[in-house]
Amino acid sequence: MRKIRICLLAVALLMIGFGLWRGEAEVVLSKGINLCLECVGIG
């Protein structure tokens, strides 16, 4: 069971790293900002 957790953690970290490498963090942040502005009613 411990090996499965370590493997899943390693895969998750690799996928996060791949997303950061592709520049997805900026896309997610901009979508989050737009969503918050729409909910508050500013944008």
Phi and psi restraints in degrees (value plus and minus 20) as a CYANA .aco file:
   2 ARG   PHI     -86.2   -46.2
   2 ARG   PSI     -57.0   -17.0
   3 LYS   PHI     -86.1   -46.1
   3 LYS   PSI     -56.8   -16.8
   4 ILE   PHI     -85.0   -45.0
   4 ILE   PSI     -62.8   -22.8
   5 ARG   PHI     -82.7   -42.7
   5 ARG   PSI     -62.7   -22.7
   6 ILE   PHI     -86.0   -46.0
   6 ILE   PSI     -61.0   -21.0
   7 CYS   PHI     -84.2   -44.2
   7 CYS   PSI     -63.1   -23.1
   8 LEU   PHI     -85.4   -45.4
   8 LEU   PSI     -58.3   -18.3
   9 LEU   PHI     -84.2   -44.2
   9 LEU   PSI     -62.3   -22.3
  10 ALA   PHI     -83.8   -43.8
  10 ALA   PSI     -62.8   -22.8
  11 VAL   PHI     -84.4   -44.4
  11 VAL   PSI     -61.6   -21.6
  12 ALA   PHI     -82.6   -42.6
  12 ALA   PSI     -63.2   -23.2
  13 LEU   PHI     -85.4   -45.4
  13 LEU   PSI     -58.1   -18.1
  14 LEU   PHI     -84.1   -44.1
  14 LEU   PSI     -61.2   -21.2
  15 MET   PHI     -88.7   -48.7
  15 MET   PSI     -58.4   -18.4
  16 ILE   PHI     -83.1   -43.1
  16 ILE   PSI     -64.6   -24.6
  17 GLY   PHI     -81.4   -41.4
  17 GLY   PSI     -60.1   -20.1
  18 PHE   PHI     -85.3   -45.3
  18 PHE   PSI     -60.5   -20.5
  19 GLY   PHI     -84.5   -44.5
  19 GLY   PSI     -60.7   -20.7
  20 LEU   PHI     -85.4   -45.4
  20 LEU   PSI     -59.0   -19.0
  21 TRP   PHI     -83.2   -43.2
  21 TRP   PSI     -55.9   -15.9
  22 ARG   PHI    -100.4   -60.4
  22 ARG   PSI     -28.3    11.7
  23 GLY   PHI      65.7   105.7
  23 GLY   PSI       2.4    42.4
  24 GLU   PHI     -92.8   -52.8
  24 GLU   PSI     -41.3    -1.3
  25 ALA   PHI     -82.2   -42.2
  25 ALA   PSI     -59.6   -19.6
  26 GLU   PHI     -85.1   -45.1
  26 GLU   PSI     -59.7   -19.7
  27 VAL   PHI     -84.8   -44.8
  27 VAL   PSI     -66.0   -26.0
  28 VAL   PHI     -83.8   -43.8
  28 VAL   PSI     -61.8   -21.8
  29 LEU   PHI     -83.9   -43.9
  29 LEU   PSI     -63.0   -23.0
  30 SER   PHI     -85.9   -45.9
  30 SER   PSI     -58.4   -18.4
  31 LYS   PHI     -86.4   -46.4
  31 LYS   PSI     -58.4   -18.4
  32 GLY   PHI     -84.5   -44.5
  32 GLY   PSI     -61.7   -21.7
  33 ILE   PHI     -83.8   -43.8
  33 ILE   PSI     -65.1   -25.1
  34 ASN   PHI     -82.0   -42.0
  34 ASN   PSI     -61.1   -21.1
  35 LEU   PHI     -83.7   -43.7
  35 LEU   PSI     -64.3   -24.3
  36 CYS   PHI     -84.1   -44.1
  36 CYS   PSI     -61.3   -21.3
  37 LEU   PHI     -85.4   -45.4
  37 LEU   PSI     -55.4   -15.4
  38 GLU   PHI     -89.4   -49.4
  38 GLU   PSI     -59.3   -19.3
  39 CYS   PHI     -87.5   -47.5
  39 CYS   PSI     -59.0   -19.0
  40 VAL   PHI     -94.0   -54.0
  40 VAL   PSI     -48.3    -8.3
  41 GLY   PHI      76.5   116.5
  41 GLY   PSI     -10.3    29.7
  42 ILE   PHI     -96.6   -56.6
  42 ILE   PSI     -63.2   -23.2
